[in-house]
Each structure stands twice: as structure tokens, then as C-alpha cells.
Amino acid sequence: MSDDGARKRELKETFTRQRGYWSDLWSNLLDRDPDFFEAYMHFSSVPWLRDGLDPKVREFVYIAIDASTTHLYDPGTKIHMINAFRYGATAGEILEVLELISMQGIHSSTVGAGILLEELAAAGMETPADRPLSADQEALKARFVEARGYWDERWDAILRLSPDYFEASLNFVHSPWKSGSLAPKIRELVYVAIAAATTHLHEPAIRLHVRNALKHGASAQEIMEVFELISVLGVHTITSSLPIMEQVIAEKEPQKAAE
């Protein structure tokens, strides 16, 4: 075997040992640019080379960012579901991860409703913010605090503008918490992952769920590890696009031979 071939085999073995799996998604990159592959291997392996989150939880974090509505990267979702099961995850735990991340769309309301109130005020128009919460609205707010243990003032806008929607969203976001499949700390780490993912970067939600994770017993090191794990998301540019490049090259070869 050539030195180049031996090096690639060693890199593949090292990746498999450090990350706990191998996927053919990496084969083209390893073949085309082993230097870049090696740099990525060391970068992505940092959290895996020290004590920290349970490997199963790390896989939940990967599932969260791959399956979130801002990414929907099916190959990564499948790989990390397989890995999570291999580390002892149950179907109920993985389903709860999916249920938690399905709530990402609610950020459209929390951001949009706040802007709407600001623009109504700027236009000199009456806004619900000018009136105190009604008794029913106060009851809904109390239900949320009782169920989730906290309140974010940004939700006042939704509660004032559309209490029926707020009640429905309250039932929706609290539903996964009833199953008890995941510990509260793990749920908050999943929320941190989708809020801080490269494809979302929603700072208010990052701050809120970091605060909640700390309250539920997460350490600074565990939260930092979530950031480290999700920082590898950008490599999907390569795992998605390199096969396309290979296909284009293969299609060009017959054309070149016919010329």
C-alpha cells in the first residue's frame, strides 16, 4: 500500500476510534483532501476526547441540529439516531428530542409579536401593552409559570395580542415535558443546541435556555460542550455538496472522451 493509502487508512481508523462511528459520507473528502479531513477530525473530536456529556446526550444534540426546521439534514439525522440507539437511547427519548425541536417555529411569534407592538406604538396607535393583563390572561401566565418554572417577558406580547394562540402554544410546548423521557437539564441543553445552531442563532432563546440549563444543574463545561458539538454543522456543506461535484465530474468524463 502506498504511503498515501496508508495515511488515509490510519485517518479513517482514528476518526472511527475518536468519534465512535464511520460513514461513507466522509469517504470522498478523505480521498480528495486528507489534510482537510484530518483538520476536521481533530476539530470535531475535541469534546469526545474528554469526560463530559454522556455520549447518548451528545448524539441527541446532533439529532437536534440536523433535524431542526432550519436544517433538515436527513443523512446526519439518520447517522446520529443510529449512534444514539447504539449508546442506549430509547425511542421515547429520541421522539422527545424531535418534539422539543419542533417548537423552533414559535420563535417567529415571539420575535414578530414584539416587533408588532413596537411598531404600533411608533405609529401612535393603541396597543394591548397599554392595558393591564385581564384575569384570564393572568391565569394563562400563571399556568405557564407553574408548568415550566419561568417566564420570559417577550411572551407578554403574544399573551396580549392573541391569548387563544398563547393558550394553544402553551399546551403544545409543554406536551413533551409530560412524558418524562428526558431529564429537565437534557431538555434545556437540546433547546440551547437548536437556538445556538449556525442555522438559527437566536440570541434571546440561547440566553433563556442557558439560564434554565444552569438552573437545572448543568455545568458551564456541559453547556460549552453543546456549543462545541454544534459548531461542526458547517461541514455539511461538504458532505452535501462534494457528492454533487463527484457526479458532475463523472458526467463530464464521457463527454470529454467523446470529443
Buried (B, 14 or more C-beta within 10 A) or exposed (E): EEEEEEBBEEBBEBBEEBBBEBBEBBBBBBEEBBEEBBEBBEEBBBBBEEEBBEBBBBBBBBBBBBBBEBBEBEBBBBBBBEBBBEBEBEEEBBEBBBBBBBBBEBBEBBBEBBEBBEEBEEEEEEBBBEEEBEEEBEEBBEBBEEEBEEEBEBBBBBBBBBBEBBBEBBEEBBEBBEEEBBEBBBBBBBBBBBBBBBBBEBEBBBBBBBBBBBEBEBEEEBBEBBBBBBBBBEBBEBBEEBBEEEEEEEEEEEEEEEE
